[in-house]
Each structure stands twice: as structure tokens, then as C-alpha cells.
Amino acid sequence: MKNNILDLGCGKNKVKNSIGMDKIELEGVDVIHNLLSTPYPFKEKSFKVIYLRHVIEHFKIEDINTILLECYRILSTNGKLIITVPHVFSVAAYTDITHKIFFTFNSGKFFDYEHPMSYYYKKYNINYKLIEVDCKVCWFDWKSRFLQKLDVFLSRIARYILLNAIKNTKKPSLADRIVKKRSYQFVEIKWVFKKNN
């Protein structure tokens, strides 16, 4: 396959140099296909990178499992699955009324094959390894030009604090508690998984 990057549920904002798949015909969508209709129209191990950007929060857990199973089929060995979701305690998580499920930074661990609670994935012999947790922060979402610059500055500080909290293994929920206390406008969680075998 010419492009080995797939952007599932891409909408109008497809990742550059990727194949975009969505269930609706929009500008930038290359393949029109419902994420819950498996198999996807791709061969096994077709992609080195698959993006699910602000997609899985729109599905129930059973449907997320269906999507992750199919991603596993079409992702190459050692390929990366990159998932982004809004943090449960950021204001924006509840702005979209189509969100059905909510996540914390640690929620991604449940998709990791080695996590004690990942027995669903062991049942299907899905071997994803969580290799990175990152975030983006928009503290206030101000509209005036000066305040936007201030927001960017404050959001960078907030991101730095959150990334250090995520790395704190002695307090695994510290980053989540910081987000809850600060009431950020938007915190995006990013998980990067590697497909083993």
C-alpha cells in the first residue's frame, strides 16, 4: 500500500499523508466505511501507523473492542496505534453530547496486554504495548489576541506539570487529580501503543 498511515474517523481533519476513513463522505475522506462494520477494506498488516483521534469516546466499550481488534488485524508488526481522547475532567469532554465514554490518563493501560486488567485483550490474543502517554492543554480558550498568547503560555506550563505528574509512579492518579482541581477547558490525552508480534 502506497500510504502506510491510516486515519480512522478522520472527518474533515485528516492526518497529512494518510488514508482517511470515515462513515460520511467529507472533504479529505478517501474510504467511506463504518468503523463498526468489519472487516475494514484493507489487507492484514497494511499500515505502520493508525490514528484514532477523538473517535473512541463516541462508542461503547464493546464497540471500542471491535475497533481495536480490527486495528490489530491491519496494523503491521511493531506498528503504532495512536489514540487521542478528551480527559474526563476537562470542560470540553462534556461539551460534545455524542460522547458515550470518558477517560483518565491511566485508562489507556487497560488496552495494554501486560496490564492486570487487560484480560479482554488476552482473550483475543491482542498484544498492544502502551509506550507513551502525552497530553495537550488549553487552559482557558480565550478569544482575544493578547489573552490567547497568555493562554498558550499558561497551557504550556500546565502541560509540563501534567507530564511530570504522569511520570510519577508513586502517585498514579496525580495528573488526573490536577486536571480535576484546575478545571481546564480542554486536556487531550494521547496514548501511543506498539503492536507486538
Buried (B, 14 or more C-beta within 10 A) or exposed (E): EEBBBBBBBBBEEBBEEBBBBBBEEBEBBBBEBEBEEEEBEBEEBBBBBBBBBBBBBBBEEEBBBBBBBBBBBBBBEEBBBBBBBBBBBBBBBEEEEEBEBBBBBBBBBBBBBEBEEBEBBEEEEBBBBBEEBBBBBBBBBBEEEEEBEEBEEBBEEBBEBBBEBBEEEEEBEBBBEBBBEBEBBBBBBBBBBBBEE
